Amino acid sequence: MKKLINNPDNVIADALKGIAASDKDVRVDFENRVIYRATPKDGGKVAIISGGGSGHEPMHGGFVGTGMLDAACAGEVFTSPTPDQMLAATTTVDNGAGVLHIVKNYTGDVMNFEMAAELAADAGIEVATVVVADDVAVQDSLYTAGRRGVGTTVLLEKIVGAAAEEGGDLASIQALAQKVADNGRSMGMALTSCTVPSAGKPTFDLPENEMEIGIGIHGEPGRHREPIGDAHSVAEQLVQPILADLDFTGAPVIAMLNGMGGTPLIELYVMYAEVIALLEDAGVKVERNLVGNYITSLEMAGCSLTLLRADDEMIRLWDAPVQSAGLRWGL
Amino acid sequence: MSATEVTLDQLAAWLRRFAEIVEQNKAYLTDLDSAIGDADHGANMARGTAAVVTHLDEANTVDALLKKAGMTLVSTVGGTSGPLYGTLLMKMGMATGAVTELSGEEFSKAFHAGLEGLIARGKTELGDKTMVDALTPAIEAFDAALADGADVHAATESAAKAAAAGRDATTPLVARKGRASYLGERSAGHMDPGATSSTYLFDALAEAIGT
């Protein structure tokens, strides 16, 4: 294992120190491992929190800021945070208008957030939850824990964060969040595995000439393995399953071509050129896009594609100002 | 003390021994989890069980001991193991009351309450390739041994054997819950990490009751 770390057991604590030192717009609660906005949003507005295992940076901590999240809970690497952390975050950010929990659909995340929501309800705080489950790589999801929550989470945090900033109530914010979750789809692939610091070795071995199609964001194997193809054929493998799952024509689309952490930007641009050409051929109109590393899997090489079938309201909220370490425009 | 009772000290020794076995097998659990999951089970369980050990001396009753241990796991482990192991022990504690020893039947009742709580939290069934596949046969074997007139120590040894058999039976299964379920058919042929750590719970119990 070659990593820029001190002790593998202290990676999260050490990284939180760096986040606190580098971003004057956030405040870090080191005991509970929660990242808050330095200046809380105005009273009377719905608060938005998310959280999950670490190792996906900038998600979620990098999306705490004006126009996006009020707080993010950091778990151990690839491990859901605990209910205590989420309860601390929920209690701290509640302005009396309620709190939305944005949860990615993993058994652990769902259970821990459920427990936190139960505890928050006992404390008299109104909590609504949206679960993101957008990964089309998961087939036969009736026989699994459901689809995984991946890239759509980033787009959802941006759009819902903007709506909360405008002062929407909890019911309308939850409905919007659900609409985004229902209309987002993702598909990912990997050229390499990644190494969890506490494990010290790669989660899986991928031979030099092979790629893994349909990976999630935890270094876990995907749908299947095959000989590596060129960017054009990989783009087809990402685009086709997404378009087969939902009709993306006839609506404005937000696209995110996301790097898994170990892929250079130049390759992401090569991939985006292939993806956008395939989408144009399929009659899909991409109105907004992101290309870069937004929801990563440590140093995994590879990428994922997320498409959101948006509407004018979502596009407007997408364009609204945002100021966070991971996304910033319009301010 | 008769051989049909479990004392507070034995329960504390159980959790202490569980932490030791988990620590010794940390890398093995993570290897199992790397094959079909996300490579964090060993580290997470070691962190949580070590935290449990630091609170064992605070409790003067069985319910306080188990509830504190469960809450400690929930607040230190995260992932799926935190809520599941935490719920198991918390619900066990809620079922025992403020006593300092348990009869075999009372211990069985606590186990059933814990397992029911875990199943409700995890929405898991037998055969999903999870902890439940080791815990369920273990508790059944414990009950059967008591019904046959065995003492609690012998019953825990039966339970440990049944847990191991349940764990082994997870190997050919296709996972239907948790991170491994995303692998579909590719999850078959791998022993489940959660079922494996669950067997340690009963190995530790058999050792603690035997001393």
Boltz contact constraints between the chains, C-beta under 6 A:
constraints:
  - contact:
      token1: [A, 75]
      token2: [B, 78]
      max_distance: 6.0
  - contact:
      token1: [A, 76]
      token2: [B, 78]
      max_distance: 6.0
  - contact:
      token1: [A, 78]
      token2: [B, 38]
      max_distance: 6.0
  - contact:
      token1: [A, 78]
      token2: [B, 40]
      max_distance: 6.0
  - contact:
      token1: [A, 79]
      token2: [B, 40]
      max_distance: 6.0
  - contact:
      token1: [A, 79]
      token2: [B, 44]
      max_distance: 6.0
  - contact:
      token1: [A, 79]
      token2: [B, 78]
      max_distance: 6.0
  - contact:
      token1: [A, 79]
      token2: [B, 79]
      max_distance: 6.0
  - contact:
      token1: [A, 80]
      token2: [B, 78]
      max_distance: 6.0
  - contact:
      token1: [A, 80]
      token2: [B, 79]
      max_distance: 6.0
  - contact:
      token1: [A, 81]
      token2: [B, 78]
      max_distance: 6.0
  - contact:
      token1: [A, 82]
      token2: [B, 75]
      max_distance: 6.0
  - contact:
      token1: [A, 82]
      token2: [B, 78]
      max_distance: 6.0
  - contact:
      token1: [A, 82]
      token2: [B, 82]
      max_distance: 6.0
  - contact:
      token1: [A, 84]
      token2: [B, 75]
      max_distance: 6.0
  - contact:
      token1: [A, 107]
      token2: [B, 80]
      max_distance: 6.0
  - contact:
      token1: [A, 107]
      token2: [B, 178]
      max_distance: 6.0
  - contact:
      token1: [A, 108]
      token2: [B, 79]
      max_distance: 6.0
  - contact:
      token1: [A, 108]
      token2: [B, 80]
      max_distance: 6.0
  - contact:
      token1: [A, 111]
      token2: [B, 83]
      max_distance: 6.0
  - contact:
      token1: [A, 111]
      token2: [B, 121]
      max_distance: 6.0
  - contact:
      token1: [A, 112]
      token2: [B, 83]
      max_distance: 6.0
  - contact:
      token1: [A, 138]
      token2: [B, 182]
      max_distance: 6.0
  - contact:
      token1: [A, 143]
      token2: [B, 176]
      max_distance: 6.0
  - contact:
      token1: [A, 144]
      token2: [B, 181]
      max_distance: 6.0
  - contact:
      token1: [A, 144]
      token2: [B, 182]
      max_distance: 6.0
  - contact:
      token1: [A, 145]
      token2: [B, 177]
      max_distance: 6.0
  - contact:
      token1: [A, 145]
      token2: [B, 181]
      max_distance: 6.0
  - contact:
      token1: [A, 196]
      token2: [B, 39]
      max_distance: 6.0
  - contact:
      token1: [A, 198]
      token2: [B, 43]
      max_distance: 6.0
  - contact:
      token1: [A, 199]
      token2: [B, 30]
      max_distance: 6.0
  - contact:
      token1: [A, 199]
      token2: [B, 39]
      max_distance: 6.0
  - contact:
      token1: [A, 203]
      token2: [B, 34]
      max_distance: 6.0
  - contact:
      token1: [A, 203]
      token2: [B, 39]
      max_distance: 6.0
  - contact:
      token1: [A, 218]
      token2: [B, 38]
      max_distance: 6.0
  - contact:
      token1: [A, 220]
      token2: [B, 38]
      max_distance: 6.0
